[in-house]
Amino acid sequence: MHRLVARYGGKASNWIKKSSPVFEIEGQHFEYHWYEHPGIGKFELKRKQVPQP
């Protein structure tokens, strides 16, 4: 989290890693991951492929 503080600001203890529910595109399953800080916003959004259930 120190990297996020250095780049975007805020307190390290307030940064949270979040992810979306799994969704499907053309038969493949994905979810979004990002870091979020109250008052600063969402950063570093990534779409990751996950194993099919």
VMD Tcl script that draws the C-alpha trace (Angstrom):
set ca {
  {0.00 0.00 0.00}
  {2.96 2.32 0.41}
  {3.25 2.45 -3.38}
  {-0.35 3.72 -3.60}
  {0.30 6.37 -0.93}
  {3.41 7.57 -2.77}
  {1.60 7.77 -6.08}
  {-1.93 8.92 -5.15}
  {-1.77 10.09 -1.51}
  {-3.89 9.30 1.52}
  {-3.18 6.94 4.40}
  {-2.04 3.39 3.73}
  {-4.61 2.00 6.18}
  {-7.47 3.49 4.12}
  {-6.56 1.83 0.81}
  {-8.74 -1.19 0.03}
  {-8.36 -3.78 -2.74}
  {-11.76 -4.54 -4.29}
  {-13.12 -6.81 -7.00}
  {-16.30 -7.10 -9.02}
  {-18.57 -10.11 -9.32}
  {-17.54 -12.59 -12.01}
  {-19.01 -11.86 -15.44}
  {-18.89 -13.65 -18.78}
  {-17.74 -12.44 -22.20}
  {-17.97 -14.87 -25.11}
  {-17.84 -17.91 -22.82}
  {-14.89 -16.73 -20.73}
  {-15.16 -15.56 -17.13}
  {-13.63 -12.32 -15.84}
  {-13.68 -9.97 -12.89}
  {-12.38 -6.45 -12.35}
  {-9.86 -5.61 -9.60}
  {-8.97 -2.13 -8.35}
  {-7.74 -0.15 -5.34}
  {-10.05 2.34 -3.67}
  {-9.56 5.10 -1.11}
  {-12.44 7.09 0.43}
  {-12.22 10.70 -0.70}
  {-9.62 9.95 -3.39}
  {-11.34 7.40 -5.62}
  {-10.68 4.22 -7.60}
  {-7.32 3.51 -9.24}
  {-5.50 0.84 -11.23}
  {-8.50 -0.95 -12.68}
  {-7.59 -4.35 -14.17}
  {-9.70 -7.01 -15.86}
  {-8.55 -10.51 -14.94}
  {-9.64 -13.80 -16.40}
  {-10.74 -16.30 -13.75}
  {-11.23 -20.08 -13.95}
  {-14.66 -21.13 -15.11}
  {-16.89 -22.45 -12.32}
}
mol new
graphics top color blue
foreach p $ca { graphics top sphere $p radius 0.5 }
foreach p [lrange $ca 0 end-1] q [lrange $ca 1 end] { graphics top cylinder $p $q radius 0.2 }
display resetview
